[in-house]
Amino acid sequence: MPKGFFVTGTDTGVGKTIVAGAIIRAMRRFGLRGGAMKPIESGCGREGDLLIPFDGMSLKQASHMDDLITMVTPCCFEAPLAPLPASETEMRKVSIPAIRNAFSKLSAKYDAMVVEGIGGLLVPIKKNYAVIDLASDLGLPLIVVAKPGLGTINHTMLTVKYALKEGLDVAGVIINYSMPPENTPSEKTNAQVLERICPVPVIGIFPYMKNVTDEAIEKAVTKNLNLDVLRKYL
C-alpha cells in the first residue's frame, strides 16, 4: 500500500496546493523523498497547443521531481469548471486508467506521495465517479483543508463525516487562511470548536501568506503543523 496523503478541500479556493506543498516539505524532514500529483486540473493556462497546469507545476517544483508534468497532471482542461462539465465542453474524456498508471509508477519511485484533489469530495469527475472515488481508488488517507471563517464548521464536519462513512481514513484537518484574516468572531472560535467536536484532529492552522515563498511555507511547517500526526501515517 503506498504511503502519503490525498489532500482535499471543503470547497475550491481554500489553499489545497499550499497545504500539499507544506506536506511535501514535512516529508523531507522525515528523510522521505516525496512525490506529488494533481491528477486533474481545470482552468489551466495555454501556451500554443499546450495546457499548463499551474498547481501541478507548483507541486512538481515543491517535490523537486524530474518527471514529466504529464505524469504529475495527466488530465488538463482549459475551462475553469469541474472535470465532468470541462471534459464535456472540451470533448475530451478524463482517463482514470492514465491517472492510476501515473500514480502507480510514481509511487514505486518515491517514498511517499501527496495527491491534490480538485475541489471537494463530491466534485464530479465522470458520471457516477467523483473525487471521493478517486481518493478511495488511490488508497491514501485524507487531509481536509478548510477555510477559517463563517460556515467552515458545517462544511468541515460534512466533509469529514461523509468520508468516514464511505470508509476512507481521514488523517486530520488543516485550516488555511487563503485570504487575509478578518478577525471575526467565527475566525476566532472555529478552530477551537472543531477541535472539540470533529472526529479527526485539527493538525494545523496556516496563516495568510501574502507572498507564498519557500521560506513562508517552511515557516508554516515549523510553527503551524503537527508533524507527529503526519509521521504516524508515514
Secondary structure, DSSP 8 states (H G I E B T S, - for coil): ---EEEEEESSTTS-HHHHHHHHHHHHHHTT--EEEE--EE-S-EEETTEEE-HHHHHHHHHHT--S-HHHH-SEE-SSSS-HHHHHHHHT----HHHHHHHHHHHHHHSSEEEEE-SSSTT-EEETTEEHHHHHHHHT--EEEEE-SSTTHHHHHHHHHHHHHHTT--EEEEEEE-SS-----HHHHHHHHHHHHH-SS-EEEEE---SS--HHHHHHHHHHHB-HHHHHHT-
